[in-house]
């Protein structure tokens, strides 16, 4: 299986580059730990300054690497503006460096109180995205023997391919998004739209009949929070939060459904991710919160046709620092899962 898995990612990347099918955004299983990636309206959700770090190693059992994604974020609430601001940086490495993406974006979210219990936030996002292709790492069909694998020449490197190198191996674009969030003390619902301007990140040359833009991503998420004793003012020490997130980008759709639970210092959760047409993964989470620090680990057990034995599953780590005061910040909402 090692020989097969080593080249598993190549057909996917070639399809991405030459068939007109666009790249799908990386999405963290711990989406609640990367709130700015989900919805720009979540900027400033922690009120006080918050720093977040995320790392995802998707399909770790595939030799040579499949997808590795790293994200860092900072956001805080500004009382004078009645708004939250944030900065989000994401890097995505597909195929052990074959295709790399870097995105830097700023977010702004304005808060509005609708009534005594209901609030709404409107968010916008503006970013810069750069995508780079390492052509030398690609292996094409004319370089592969059906039985023996890559046909090597001098020095053990694959023989040269007859495929023509694209005119551009790096693309840079402006990337825009928006979102909205409505919530009260027990319930929230949000919607976000990414890549509104549909930036062109393909490597298909100057043929405008082949070039197609990055696909707009629609995300709808909703959930609730139910304290297990005590109340939400100041942050409930123990609660459960059932939640659902739906994401659609082009012809790819997925839904995550499950529950997050916090018990004092400890938290955990379980979700099922279904890609329309087939089941995808079962996700388990464990973590600990110590004062301002929060660390979580999750594992995606593959249940699709790829199978866990081949994929090796997906590992994710998240860490956040919420610089709130020791006595706590008054949170009269149901968004503790995102902090």
Secondary structure, 3 states (H helix, E strand, C coil): CHHHHHCHHHHHHHHHHHCCCCCCCCCCCCHHHCHHHHCHHHCCCCCCCEEEEEEEEECCCCCCCCEEEEEEEEEEEEHHHCEEEEEEEEEEEECCCCEEEEEEEEEEEEEEECCCCCEEEEEEEEEEEEEEECHHHCCCHHHEECCCEECECHHHCECCCCCCCCCCCEEEEEEEEEEEEEECCCEEEEEEEECCCCCCCCCCCCCCCCCCCCCCEEEEEEEECEECCCCCCCCCCEEEEEEEEEEEECCEEEEEEEEEEEECCEEEEEEEEEECCEEEEEEEEEEEEECCEEEEEEEEEECCCCCHHHHCCEEEEEEEEECCCCCCCCCCCCCHHHC
